[in-house]
Amino acid sequence: EWEAANGRKPAFTRQDLILLGALTRSPVQVVVPYASPWKTLPDLIRDLKAKPGHYTYCSGGLYNVTHISTEILMRAVGASAWLVPFKGAGDCLPAVVGGQIDFTTQFLSSTISLVQGRRLRALAVMGSERILPDVPTTRELGIDAQVYQMIGLSAPRETPAVIVDKLRDTLKKVAE
């Protein structure tokens, strides 16, 4: 992501790989401090549009998925906010919990315990399927912004078919 964003040719692309299988798929969710006045994503969007560039969001680094997912959301709704990049979600999330940062987009796996523990409030899941019963999806809200993290296994494109088939079968057995 960083290389492409800075005009450099990456060492490899998705076209260079064969997907063997997915292990997990996690959507991104939009979260704010639990004490935040924003109760819904439309509330946040309204204020972002009213004061462009006034509010802050953090990411786990420049050009990583959490940075890009927030930019996808901002472009989809026509809003803007200041990015405060951190070294990782482990540094970013405490700043949101503490109210030093206004909001962030992070993977559900990173935020679920903080949402359940009432340290963060989830405003939306950036996907098409509800994961948490009380948290709407961006699709439900009419916002074209969906981001998922998929963790899986890949092999180089030139891997012989017999080996690809064996790896896929093994992955399937492990998953079952």
HELIX and SHEET records of a PDB file:
HELIX    1   1 TRP A    2  ALA A    5  1                                   4    
HELIX    2   2 ARG A   14  ASP A   16  5                                   3    
HELIX    3   3 LEU A   41  ALA A   50  1                                  10    
HELIX    4   4 VAL A   65  VAL A   77  1                                  13    
HELIX    5   5 ALA A   89  VAL A   97  1                                   9    
HELIX    6   6 LEU A  108  GLN A  116  1                                   9    
HELIX    7   7 ALA A  161  ALA A  175  1                                  15    
SHEET    1   A 5 TRP A  82  PRO A  85  0                                        
SHEET    2   A 5 THR A  56  SER A  59  1                                        
SHEET    3   A 5 PHE A 103  PHE A 107  1                                        
SHEET    4   A 5 LEU A  17  PRO A  33 -1                                        
SHEET    5   A 5 LEU A 120  MET A 126 -1                                        
SHEET    1   B 5 TRP A  82  PRO A  85  0                                        
SHEET    2   B 5 THR A  56  SER A  59  1                                        
SHEET    3   B 5 PHE A 103  PHE A 107  1                                        
SHEET    4   B 5 LEU A  17  PRO A  33 -1                                        
SHEET    5   B 5 TYR A 148  PRO A 156 -1                                        
END                                                                             
